[in-house]
């Protein structure tokens, strides 16, 4: 079963491709997503990686948490399973 990881403290220059390269050494990657600001399109400094198995995810956490990447010390752990908030509203007008 796939396991989603949170990757924090990313450099604003980090790309999804470079993140995929880093994590591919630990197993098969299902998806990579760096979260960007909706208005500016700039990275918010964190993202998510989905690994194919729990074992690969554990290896990725052990191998990357605290590691320097693009000049920043990564924070990697299992992503919390929170439902996304609905952001479609524009107020109570």
C-alpha positions in Angstrom: 0.0 0.0 0.0 1.3 3.5 -0.9 2.5 5.7 1.9 2.5 9.5 1.7 5.4 11.5 3.2 5.6 15.2 4.1 8.8 16.9 3.0 9.4 20.3 4.7 12.0 23.0 4.7 12.5 22.8 1.0 14.5 25.4 -0.8 12.3 27.6 -3.0 14.5 26.5 -5.9 13.7 22.8 -5.4 11.8 21.2 -8.3 9.5 18.2 -8.3 12.0 16.5 -10.7 14.9 17.1 -8.3 12.9 15.8 -5.4 11.8 12.7 -7.4 15.5 12.1 -8.1 16.5 12.3 -4.4 13.7 9.9 -3.3 13.9 7.4 -6.2 17.0 5.9 -4.5 14.7 4.6 -1.8 12.1 2.9 -3.9 9.3 3.4 -6.4 7.6 6.8 -6.3 3.9 7.1 -7.0 3.6 10.9 -7.0 5.6 14.1 -6.1 3.9 17.4 -5.4 5.5 20.7 -4.2 2.9 23.0 -2.8 2.8 26.4 -4.4 1.1 29.7 -3.5 -2.1 30.1 -5.5 -1.5 33.7 -6.4 2.2 33.9 -7.0 2.9 30.3 -8.0 6.0 30.3 -5.8 6.8 27.3 -3.7 5.6 27.4 -0.1 8.7 25.3 1.0 7.0 22.0 1.5 5.6 19.1 -0.5 4.5 15.5 -0.5 6.0 12.3 -1.9 4.0 9.1 -2.2 6.1 5.9 -2.0 4.8 2.5 -3.2 5.2 0.7 0.1 5.5 1.2 3.8 9.1 -0.2 3.7 10.2 2.2 1.0 8.6 5.1 2.9 10.5 4.1 6.1 13.8 3.9 4.2 13.1 7.3 2.6 12.4 8.9 5.9 15.6 7.3 7.5 17.7 8.4 4.5 16.5 11.9 4.0 15.2 13.4 7.3 17.8 15.9 8.4 19.8 15.6 5.2 20.9 18.8 3.4 19.4 19.2 0.0 19.5 22.4 -2.1 21.2 24.2 0.8 18.4 23.3 3.3 18.1 20.6 6.0 15.0 18.5 5.0 12.3 17.5 7.5 10.7 14.3 6.3 8.0 12.3 8.1 4.8 10.4 7.5 2.1 12.8 6.2 -0.9 13.3 8.5 -4.1 12.1 7.0 -6.2 15.2 7.2 -9.1 16.0 4.8 -8.6 19.0 2.6 -10.6 22.1 3.5 -13.1 23.4 0.9 -11.6 26.7 -0.3 -14.2 27.5 -3.0 -16.2 30.0 -0.9 -15.7 33.7 -1.2 -17.2 34.8 2.0 -20.8 35.3 3.3 -22.0 37.9 0.9 
